């Protein structure tokens, strides 16, 4: 019994060791996640917000639900868009429901 106790005492590591080296793999994983996942996603969100802020009358847009239409007006402090989908068919959608702009109408002076 004393022999097992003595062997356990000898094999115990000392309290030293480099803290930074032991956590280096975790820091590298966090850095990879940031540069490959988080950073591109935030960049994409900023571009989409810029697109939503630049919407104007005459833009042909596609909603998140896949509806194609042309912006003919705004309501509620520009939070709601009025889309012309077909002759005599107009829809009101939230500005945040726009996923992309197909084309912009050139303004004629």
C-alpha positions, -999 to +999 in steps of 0.1 A: +000+000+000+028+024+009+044+016-025+013+028-044+011+059-023+048+067-030+043+062-067+014+086-067+035+112-050+063+110-075+040+112-106+021+144-095+029+174-117+042+205-101+020+237-101+042+253-128+035+252-166+028+279-191-008+291-189-007+307-224+006+276-241-021+254-226-049+278-239-033+285-273-055+260-292-086+275-277-075+310-287-068+298-322-102+282-325-119+315-314-098+334-339-108+311-368-145+313-359-142+351-358-125+355-392-144+328-410-179+331-396-186+362-374-168+389-394-183+380-428-218+378-413-216+412-397-202+427-430-231+411-449-256+426-424-242+461-427-244+458-465-281+447-463-289+476-439-272+500-464-294+485-492-326+490-471-317+526-464-311+534-500-345+522-513-365+547-533-394+549-556-390+531-589-368+504-576-377+468-586-373+446-555-378+411-543-392+404-509-381+376-485-412+357-495-402+359-532-427+385-543-413+407-571-426+443-573-418+479-580-418+505-552-445+531-558-447+547-524-439+548-487-460+549-455-454+553-417-422+573-419-408+551-447-411+519-426-437+504-449-433+502-487-461+501-512-452+476-540-469+475-573-470+438-582-494+439-612-520+462-627-544+473-599-525+451-574-505+469-547-490+453-515-478+469-483-447+453-469-422+462-442-389+477-453-371+448-435-389+423-458-369+433-488-342+409-497-327+423-528-330+451-555-333+438-590-329+471-608-330+508-601-350+532-623-328+560-637-341+595-628-345+616-659-337+653-655 
